[in-house]
Amino acid sequence: MSAFRASASPRRDLDLLVLGDINPDLVLADPEMDVAFGQAERLVDEAALTIGGSGAIMACAAARLGLRTAIAGVIGDDLFGEFMTRALRDRGVDTSGVAVDGARRTGLTVILARPGDRAILTFPGAIAAMRADLVDPRLLARARHVHVPSYFLQTELAPGLPALLASTRAAGATVSVDPNWDPSEHWDGGLRELLPHVDALLPNAVEACRIARADDPRAAAVKLAARGPLVAVKLGATGAVAALPGGDLVAAAAPDGVQPVDAVGAGDAFDAGLLAGLLGGDAPRAALALACACGTLSTGAAGGTAAQPTLAEALSVIPTDTRSPRSTA
């Protein structure tokens, strides 16, 4: 994708700016996970408070891959917000664009996990409070690429995105969107009209089919790519497929040999890998392979960030015929 390669500039000292949700995940895990009401108490095997929010997890994954990464979002003036800010900084993410809203509480996601499945309960809190006018123009001007995760959760951001992203691209940066799940299940909210202002759309298979109103993820990818962006669809354990704006399809398989422990954040690690590849000058197929490697490796430990790979670790599990020619040094 030449647009990604052309975005490099000495004036842009950030590779990536994430406009995203910043909230912790409380992960409760048990092989026999079930929920019983009626004041019945159940014991679980594991509990952890971890970095959560698609935006925050993706920013950590990108920084781990070596991208110079910043995040802009809204948190409350509370312990959860302090935890998230500290944890992001510890992982090398610039948090100068994070706004503290004393009138709101930081969002929280509770994940009930069992092998092969999970239930997700989210208190939106400040997640929905991010707006286009809260993005510092100076921070925006420093970024080669802008990524918008959780489109359907960031309800106050969505109305201002067309103008924000159009001006961002006009200034020479590139743009991606990961819609994530739509709790309302309307699967639009202005997203289709936004696609001409987007360089890459990064849904999973179900999301792609719902947004495109198609039955097959490959057909959905082609249909959405006709509106302008590269569309990379996550297919879980089988890998991913991407439709280029001209309609061509490329695919990549997930690497073998990784025993999955927890899939939380795997899609966000995929996003970071794809963008690291494209921003590094990789062809779409090589970038897709890197994305699959990052997503798969991230499932090797509990929580969204514990197993996120470095670039060298991700490249080491990619077959040589699809690996980027870039040095891992």
C-alpha positions in Angstrom: 0.0 0.0 0.0 1.9 3.0 -1.2 -0.2 5.4 0.9 1.4 3.9 4.1 4.9 4.1 2.8 4.4 7.7 1.6 3.3 8.9 5.0 6.8 8.9 6.5 8.2 12.4 7.2 10.9 13.8 9.5 8.3 16.1 10.9 6.2 13.2 12.2 8.0 11.8 15.2 5.1 9.4 16.1 4.4 6.4 14.0 0.9 5.8 15.5 -1.7 7.8 17.3 -4.6 5.7 18.7 -7.9 7.5 19.4 -9.3 4.9 21.7 -10.9 3.4 24.7 -8.8 3.3 27.9 -10.2 1.1 30.6 -9.0 -1.9 32.7 -10.2 -5.5 32.2 -11.1 -7.5 35.2 -10.6 -11.1 34.0 -12.1 -14.0 35.9 -11.1 -17.3 34.5 -12.2 -20.9 35.3 -12.5 -24.1 33.2 -16.0 -24.6 34.5 -17.0 -20.9 34.3 -20.7 -20.4 34.8 -22.8 -17.7 36.4 -25.6 -18.5 38.8 -27.9 -15.9 40.3 -29.9 -16.3 43.5 -26.9 -15.1 45.6 -25.0 -18.3 44.9 -21.2 -17.8 45.4 -18.8 -19.5 43.0 -15.0 -19.7 43.3 -12.9 -19.2 40.2 -9.3 -20.3 39.5 -7.9 -16.9 38.4 -8.5 -13.2 38.7 -6.5 -10.3 37.3 -6.8 -6.6 36.7 -5.1 -5.9 33.4 -4.8 -3.3 30.7 -8.1 -3.3 28.8 -9.9 -1.4 26.1 -9.2 -2.1 22.5 -7.3 1.2 22.0 -5.1 0.7 25.0 -4.3 -2.9 24.2 -3.5 -2.1 20.6 -1.3 0.8 21.6 0.7 -1.5 23.9 1.0 -4.1 21.1 2.3 -1.4 18.7 4.8 0.0 21.1 6.0 -3.6 21.8 6.6 -4.0 18.0 8.8 -0.8 18.1 6.3 1.7 16.8 6.5 5.1 18.4 3.0 5.2 19.8 0.7 7.7 21.5 -2.9 7.4 22.7 -5.7 9.9 23.1 -8.8 9.1 25.1 -10.8 9.9 28.2 -10.5 8.5 31.7 -12.1 9.4 35.0 -10.3 10.9 38.0 -10.2 7.6 39.8 -8.1 4.6 40.6 -8.9 2.7 37.4 -7.8 5.8 35.4 -4.6 6.1 37.3 -3.9 2.3 36.8 -4.4 2.6 33.1 -2.2 5.7 32.7 0.6 4.2 34.7 0.4 0.9 32.9 0.4 2.5 29.4 3.5 4.6 30.3 5.3 1.6 31.6 4.9 0.0 28.2 6.3 2.9 26.3 3.0 4.6 25.2 2.8 8.4 25.2 -0.2 9.4 27.3 0.0 13.1 26.8 -3.2 13.1 24.8 -5.3 11.4 27.6 -7.9 13.7 29.1 -9.2 13.3 32.7 -12.9 14.0 33.1 -13.8 14.4 36.8 -17.5 14.1 36.0 -17.2 10.6 34.7 -15.8 7.3 35.9 -13.2 5.2 34.0 -14.9 2.4 32.0 -14.5 -1.2 33.1 -14.8 -4.5 31.3 -15.4 -7.7 33.2 -14.4 -10.8 31.3 -15.7 -14.3 32.4 -13.3 -16.6 30.6 -13.4 -20.4 30.1 -11.4 -22.5 27.5 -12.5 -21.5 24.0 -15.1 -18.9 25.0 -15.7 -15.8 27.1 -18.5 -13.5 28.2 -17.8 -9.8 28.2 -19.6 -7.2 30.4 -18.6 -3.5 29.9 -19.5 -0.4 31.9 -18.8 2.3 29.3 -18.1 5.1 31.7 -15.6 7.5 30.1 -15.1 5.3 27.0 -17.9 7.1 25.1 -16.7 10.6 26.2 -13.9 10.9 23.6 -14.7 13.6 21.0 -12.9 14.8 17.9 -12.4 18.2 19.5 -10.4 16.6 22.4 -7.7 15.4 20.0 -4.7 17.7 20.4 -3.9 19.1 16.8 -0.2 19.1 17.7 -0.3 15.5 18.6 -2.3 14.7 15.4 0.3 16.5 13.3 3.1 14.4 14.7 1.6 11.1 13.7 2.2 9.1 10.5 -0.9 7.0 11.1 -4.1 7.4 13.2 -6.0 4.3 14.4 -9.6 4.4 15.6 -10.7 1.2 17.6 -14.1 0.4 19.1 -15.9 2.6 16.6 -19.4 1.6 17.9 -18.5 2.2 21.6 -17.0 5.7 21.0 -20.4 7.3 20.3 -19.3 10.9 21.0 -16.3 10.5 18.7 -18.1 9.1 15.7 -19.9 12.3 14.6 -16.7 14.3 14.3 -14.6 11.5 12.6 -15.4 12.2 8.9 -14.0 15.8 9.1 -11.1 14.8 11.5 -10.0 11.8 9.3 -10.4 13.7 6.0 -8.1 16.5 7.3 -5.7 13.9 8.7 -5.3 12.2 5.4 -5.1 15.5 3.5 -2.2 16.4 5.8 -0.4 13.2 4.7 -1.2 10.7 7.4 -3.0 7.4 6.9 -6.0 6.1 8.9 -7.4 2.8 10.1 -10.6 1.8 11.9 -11.4 -1.4 13.9 -15.2 -1.3 14.4 -15.3 -4.0 17.1 -18.7 -5.3 18.2 -21.8 -3.1 17.9 -23.8 -3.5 21.1 -26.9 -2.1 19.4 -26.4 -4.5 16.5 -27.4 -1.8 14.0 -23.9 -2.1 12.3 -23.7 1.3 10.8 -23.8 4.5 12.9 -22.1 6.4 10.0 -19.3 3.8 9.5 -20.2 3.1 5.8 -20.0 6.8 5.0 -16.7 7.0 6.8 -15.0 4.3 4.7 -13.8 6.7 1.8 -11.8 8.5 4.5 -10.1 5.3 5.7 -7.0 3.5 4.4 -7.6 0.2 6.3 -10.7 -1.4 7.9 -9.9 -4.2 10.4 -13.0 -6.2 11.4 -13.3 -9.8 12.4 -15.4 -12.2 10.3 -18.7 -11.7 12.1 -18.3 -7.9 12.1 -17.4 -7.7 8.5 -20.4 -9.8 7.4 -22.8 -7.7 9.6 -21.4 -4.3 8.3 -21.4 -5.4 4.7 -24.6 -7.4 5.0 -23.0 -10.4 3.4 -22.9 -14.1 4.3 -19.2 -14.8 3.6 -16.3 -12.9 5.1 -14.4 -12.8 1.8 -17.4 -11.4 0.0 -17.9 -8.9 2.8 -14.2 -7.9 2.5 -14.5 -7.3 -1.2 -17.8 -5.4 -0.8 -16.3 -3.1 1.8 -13.0 -2.6 0.0 -15.0 -1.2 -3.0 -15.7 1.8 -0.8 -11.9 2.6 -0.7 -10.0 1.0 2.1 -7.9 -2.2 2.4 -10.1 -4.5 4.4 -8.3 -7.1 6.6 -10.7 -9.6 8.1 -9.6 -11.7 11.1 -10.6 -15.3 10.8 -9.5 -16.5 14.2 -7.3 -19.7 14.4 -7.4 -20.1 10.6 -5.7 -16.7 9.9 -6.9 -13.7 7.9 -7.9 -12.5 4.5 -7.6 -9.0 3.1 -9.3 -7.4 0.2 -7.4 -4.6 -1.6 -9.3 -1.6 -2.9 -9.1 -3.0 -6.4 -10.8 -6.2 -5.3 -7.9 -8.6 -5.2 -7.7 -10.9 -2.2 -4.7 -12.0 -0.2 -4.6 -14.4 2.7 -2.3 -15.5 5.5 -2.5 -18.5 7.9 -2.0 -18.3 11.6 1.3 -19.8 12.7 1.4 -23.3 14.2 2.7 -24.3 17.6 1.1 -21.7 19.9 -1.0 -23.2 22.6 -3.8 -20.6 23.2 -4.4 -19.5 26.8 -6.5 -16.4 26.4 -7.8 -14.7 23.2 -8.4 -11.4 24.9 -6.7 -8.7 22.9 -5.7 -11.0 20.0 -7.6 -8.8 17.5 -5.8 -5.7 18.8 -2.4 -7.4 18.5 -3.4 -8.3 14.9 -4.2 -4.7 14.2 -0.8 -3.6 15.6 1.0 -6.2 13.5 -0.8 -5.2 10.3 0.0 -1.5 10.7 3.6 -2.2 11.8 4.0 -4.1 8.5 2.3 -1.6 6.3 4.1 1.4 7.9 7.3 -0.5 7.5 6.8 -0.8 3.8 5.6 -4.4 3.6 3.4 -5.6 0.8 -0.2 -6.4 2.1 0.4 -10.2 2.1 3.6 -9.9 4.3 1.8 -7.4 6.6 -1.1 -9.8 6.9 1.2 -12.6 7.9 2.8 -10.4 10.5 -0.6 -9.5 11.8 -1.6 -13.2 12.1 1.7 -13.9 13.9 1.1 -11.1 16.4 -2.5 -12.0 17.1 -1.7 -15.7 17.6 1.3 -15.2 19.8 -0.7 -12.8 22.0 -3.0 -15.6 23.0 -0.1 -17.4 24.8 -0.8 -15.8 28.2 -3.8 -14.5 30.2 -4.8 -10.9 29.6 -4.5 -8.7 26.6 -0.9 -7.6 26.9 1.2 -10.2 28.7 2.2 -12.3 25.6 2.4 -9.5 23.0 5.4 -10.2 20.8 8.3 -8.1 19.7 8.9 -7.7 16.0 11.7 -10.2 16.0 9.5 -12.8 17.9 6.6 -12.3 15.5 8.8 -12.6 12.3 10.4 -15.7 13.7 7.2 -17.7 13.4 6.2 -16.6 9.9 6.9 -19.0 7.0 9.8 -17.7 4.9 7.7 -17.4 1.8 5.5 -14.8 3.4 8.0 -13.1 5.8 8.9 -9.5 5.4 12.4 -9.0 3.9 13.1 -6.4 6.6 15.9 -7.1 9.0 14.9 -8.0 12.6 18.0 -6.4 13.9 
